[in-house]
Every structure is written in structure tokens, then in C-alpha cells.
Amino acid sequence: MSKKKLTYQSASEELNNIASQLEDDNVNIDDLEKLVKRGRELVLFCQEKLRSTQEQIKKSEQ
């Protein structure tokens, strides 16, 4: 099974999906734990992508 490469766009969409699921009062504790863990991974990925992009922009302006 091939894994799709994570992009900022796909991470953002997945984060929005997780946020919607977390707003649902019917999420059980086991799913909640998995959703929060995955959400954290995605947030860290997005932060790093933004930081990296910002550095590239700064370098190209010099």
C-alpha cells in the first residue's frame, strides 16, 4: 500500500476534519485520544512547513 505524501493542503484539510469530529459530543475517549494525537502531528507538520517556506522566501529576497 503506497502512502500519499503529506502536503500542507492535505494536512490542513485533515485538521479541519478532526476539528469537526472533536465538536461532536459523541466522540468516545479512545477516538478522542487518537484524534488529538493526530491533530498535534498535523499542527507540527504545518508549523514546520510554514517556517521552512518563510526561510526560503527570506533567502530568495537576499
N, C-alpha and C positions, 0 to 999 in steps of 0.2 A: 504494500500500500504506500503510495507516494504522498508525502506531506506537502501541502500548499505552503509556499513561503509567506511568512507573516509580513504584511505591509502596514504602514501607518493607517491607511484607509480600512483595511480589514480588522485591525486591532480596534480602531475607533467604533466600527460597526458592532463588533463583538461586545465592547464595553457598553454601548447603548442597549444591547440586548440583555446583558447582565443587569444593568440598572433597572430595566423594565421588570425582570424576574424578581429582583430584590424588593420592588414595590408591591409585589403580590404577597398578601398576608398568608398564603398557603404554602410557602416555601418551608420544607422541613429542615431541621438543623443540619443533617448530613449534606444536603444540597447547598445550604447556606454556606457551609464551610468551604465547599468546592468552588462556589461562585466567587466568594471573597478572595480566595487564594488565586484563582484565575484572573480576577479583576486586578489584583495587585501586580501580577506578572505583566498584564497588558499595559497598565499605567507606567510601570518602569520601562517597558519597551518604548512606549510613546515618548516619554521624557527623554530617553537616550536618543531617539531618532530626531527629536526637535533640537537637542543640544548639538548633535553631530551636524545637522543641517545648518544651524546658526554658525558653527565654526567654519564650515565650507564657504558660506556667504562672506564671512569676515575675511577669509583668505583670498577670495576672488576679488574683493574690493581693494586689496593692497597693491 
